[in-house]
Amino acid sequence: MTFEEFKQSLKSEAPPLQLNELLQALWYAGKGDWEASHNIAQNIHSNDGSWIHAYLHRQEGDVSNASYWYRRAEKKMPSNAVSLEKEWEAIVIELLD
């Protein structure tokens, strides 16, 4: 699946069946369903799951919690100059590869 196909799938009511849990969490985040995305991400115990979890807490505005999850993900928290949309795109693109 390409990034454009992933973005197009956001028009659907449910995520495509072939998406793994990481991409499902990002799909719900892309739909604006923070709660569903967080419920999935918090149960993924990997660096990538922690990265999504960090992004979600950054989106929520909980900087201290986000910082914790970025450290767990072994990622640097983006500066405020990096929009949430750009970070979401970067995570999706990396995880689609």
HELIX and SHEET records of a PDB file:
HELIX    1   1 PHE A    3  SER A    9  1                                   7    
HELIX    2   2 GLU A   21  GLY A   30  1                                  10    
HELIX    3   3 TRP A   34  ALA A   41  1                                   8    
HELIX    4   4 ASN A   47  GLU A   60  1                                  14    
HELIX    5   5 VAL A   63  ALA A   73  1                                  11    
HELIX    6   6 LEU A   84  LEU A   96  1                                  13    
END                                                                             
